[in-house]
């Protein structure tokens, strides 16, 4: 409730999409109350996308359809290296700075910064 803006990551799976709908209902209740009427959704991005899986591709399409103005163009693909970095007690950018996953996170960060 104390936030001014929300950045919403959405895992590319059916149940995650249901969770986003529930989150949006909560955001609307907060906005309609006197608690935080200025709360806004800065953006939405797809994560853990698996391009070879149809359900994952459909989830990206549904996110785009649901948030045409707010979805960032960068889609973060599933990659085990994202989990390896914290296991090595490092950020992904330190652990594998030139890996495509790290490049995708940088691209998303640039998109978020330029959006603001």
FENPEKA-V306996 format. One record per pair of residues at least 12 apart in sequence whose C-alpha atoms are under 7 Angstrom apart, sorted by sequence separation. I is the first residue (numbers start at 1). J is the second residue. If there is no record, write none. Layout:
BEGIN
i=<I & I>
j=<J & J>
END
This chain:
BEGIN
i=<46 & 79 & 44 & 45 & 43 & 44 & 45 & 49 & 50 & 42 & 43 & 44 & 47 & 48 & 49 & 50 & 76 & 43 & 46 & 47 & 48 & 49 & 45 & 46 & 47 & 48 & 74 & 1 & 4 & 5 & 6 & 7 & 12 & 74 & 1 & 4 & 5 & 6 & 7 & 8 & 9 & 10 & 11 & 12 & 3 & 4 & 5 & 6 & 7 & 8 & 9 & 10 & 11 & 12 & 5 & 6 & 7 & 8 & 9 & 10 & 11 & 12 & 9 & 13 & 13 & 12 & 14 & 13 & 12 & 12>
j=<60 & 101 & 70 & 71 & 70 & 71 & 72 & 76 & 77 & 70 & 71 & 72 & 75 & 76 & 77 & 78 & 104 & 72 & 75 & 76 & 77 & 78 & 75 & 76 & 77 & 78 & 107 & 35 & 38 & 39 & 40 & 41 & 46 & 108 & 36 & 39 & 40 & 41 & 42 & 43 & 44 & 45 & 46 & 47 & 39 & 40 & 41 & 42 & 43 & 44 & 45 & 46 & 47 & 48 & 42 & 43 & 44 & 45 & 46 & 47 & 48 & 49 & 47 & 55 & 56 & 56 & 59 & 59 & 59 & 60>
END
